[in-house]
């Protein structure tokens, strides 16, 4: 039994795909004294974060902030826009898409779960869990729905259980090509603020996200970004809702307040995280995650282990799924790595329990924390007797050394060396 107050020396390596490591700046901001949530300072904080979060979703429309985990924001999206028995078209990219479908069914909706039906030699039990949303399947299904029974199309942007980031613009084009009025709802719980995301430009009606991934906050806060069509749909939708109801929240948010007690200190943290993201620039943030992902993938490939995502066009910049040889319990390997090296990796979820582990490369990380992560994995894999083709650590080191984080940085460093010689 682990004792709760036992902490090994040094920083814990939290390399699961969320919650992600929280920057010290954010932790310090959250340690400010809790203020009156009806007082004047709070209104200023509320207005600031509500405006800032719009920039991250790339929207001009309201974003609702809930004191709840991402699961709450999933429910809010459906409860505000749908009526009992409404038919929703969902797409099976992995475990989180499956949980959302289960929730929709529990809420009394009629769900249809599309999936890629091709053959996959590595994971024959879950071929669609290695690929992104196939927009053509959605287009074909909607084109057949001449009576417009489908009220919403629900997809996961970054499927955290597999390490696949789907092309949401393609899903929008598919809905438009079928000339279908269904609402588009997108779970970007682990995609937002790490991978390119454009709520308005991609014509999304409800985007759902959470605090504990790209926003680099502890868990406990989630979001619904809305479109005018979603707000309109909420006026006639009949599923019961009270806590999740957008109308009262959006009305009070106009002055920076909430109809209930919001999580003040997490909002301090959000304010700080938004400042950090703005200072770096979202495009630089996305490029940083892509580079990390390529470095980690180079390492996994050098080990000779299959990367979960089978389609290089949709590799996630946020996490990499690593499939272990048949007969090896991936969870036992993960436990060994945690015990020996104080490194937490994501477990295989649902259909993939015990078959794979996930390396998170998001949040407050850098090249060296990722190299340490690769070293922890490599040592653990060897201790567990997993045959490796070569050193992943060396391959990741090589990748990070050869690809400077900022364009021109390697040229400047070389010039400085020449000057010094
Ligand atoms: N959707 C995705 C893609 C997720 O990654 C998660 C959590 O990891 C969820 C939904 C559920 O969010 P939460 O665990 O915050 O309730």
Boltz pocket constraint, residues with backbone or C-beta under 6 A from the ligand:
constraints:
  - pocket:
      binder: B
      contacts: [[A, 17], [A, 18], [A, 69], [A, 70], [A, 71], [A, 72], [A, 96], [A, 156], [A, 158], [A, 159], [A, 160], [A, 161], [A, 187], [A, 188], [A, 189], [A, 190], [A, 210], [A, 219]]
      max_distance: 6.0
